[in-house]
Amino acid sequence: MKLTLLPRSLFGQLLLALLAGLLAAQLVGAWLMIDDRVRLAGRVMGGYAAQRIAGIVSLLDEAAPAERARLVQALSVPPTRIILDEPWRDAGQADAEDAHAFAEYLRQALGQPRELQVVSVVVARDGRPREERDKMRPPFAGGGREFGPGAMRDDGRPPHFKRGARYPLLLVVVQIKLNDGAVATFRHALPQPPTDRPLKLIALVAGTGIVVALLAGWAVRRLTRPLATLADAATGLARNLDQPPLPESGPAEVARAAQAFNSMQRALKTFVETRAQALAGVSHDLRLPLTRVRLRLERVADADVKRSIESDLDEMEHMIAGTLSYLRAGDGSESAVRTNINALVEGVAEDMEALGATVRLHGKAEAPMSVRPQALRRCLANLMENARRYGGDEIDVTIVDARDALTVRIEDRGPGIPAAERERVFEPYVRLEQSRAKHTGGTGLGMAIARAIARGHGGDVTLADREGGGLRVEVMLPRM
């Protein structure tokens, strides 16, 4: 299934691709930075705790057994508690990645081989069961509520832990055997790596993304705007060969495209001017000999021969006039002016009614539009004449005015045109009526001239079946 929500313009697609790539890169970069921040904080905090415990162990080793109780009381301050009368646990070291990592930190800090074990690494959270928190308390005198020189809180946390603190405490329980075999148990409250939202990092990433997005949008717009100008110029070229040339600036590829377009416009303009000169020459060179023949025909005495030659001359002039009209059909020599389409269509309808047709008009144009009136009148006259000639005397003409285009619909009640022949009738000198008689089919240029005029206005002529039988011809003219 095609994604219909994706932009269709080149600017939109390039900008979407750039912004999507930028957003993905920023998200991955932010995640990596935050992850490294958490890991680094954990290593730093773990190393600090290990060094503190190693320093206390060194002091206890050097102190006499009688002085150790006084040192323990002095050194058991948050976040560290020391117990000397807790037996060595046989449960073994806690089987956790954090426990093994902290044990390695501690061995490095002690600097000499010692028997030690990390009993547990736990997090004190509000949601932890009371029984589990009770297990974490040391078996101090007074029901386990003493914490060195201070008191434990009712929820089992050290005194410095505040409700709603942003850094929950990680409790590390370590047992180390001193040089004389005594067991020292340490309970150290270790701050977890920061879990708050790194607002500064997010602001930095967002600011960088916005700046890069704005620069990318400006760069893409600068690159695609000349292409949009080129497309508009190509669209308007058929209607106005004299439009100003494109500026040959911008990136090298765009400048080359503008140069090629301007060169093509100059070549087309030269061709059209040359063709206009050739048409004038053909018109003069063909009509002059025909005029001389008519003058000499006056000397012919045989009336029958004279009528036959005059008929042939009339047909030749009619064909020449039709050919010249077809060649001039797309020519923009006539200036476009604001024209009342309703009055123009009514004028053509009156001409058809003078020939015996019945024309019914429907709809109207809401506003004038810029057209070449004589050429458009010729286009509509050719189509209505075909409807009168081949579709009977009843013709329906409907004007449909939309925001972007105006359509003149001409319908007859004749036999219609087979679908396979509808494009062929627009070719010059093609007549579906096979008699070749002038009074039944003309020269076969009427439909070709009508389409050439419509396309010269940027529109087109199309054929379709009429509901109820007959042919429908639609002339579409875009509003500029």
Helices and strands as residue ranges (DSSP letters): H 10-62, H 65-75, E 80-83, H 97-110, E 116-124, H 130-136, E 146-147, E 150-151, E 169-177, E 183-191, H 199-237, H 252-297, H 303-328, E 337-339, H 341-354, E 358-362, E 369-371, H 373-391, E 394-401, E 405-411, G 419-421, G 424-426, H 438-441, H 446-456, E 460-465, E 471-478
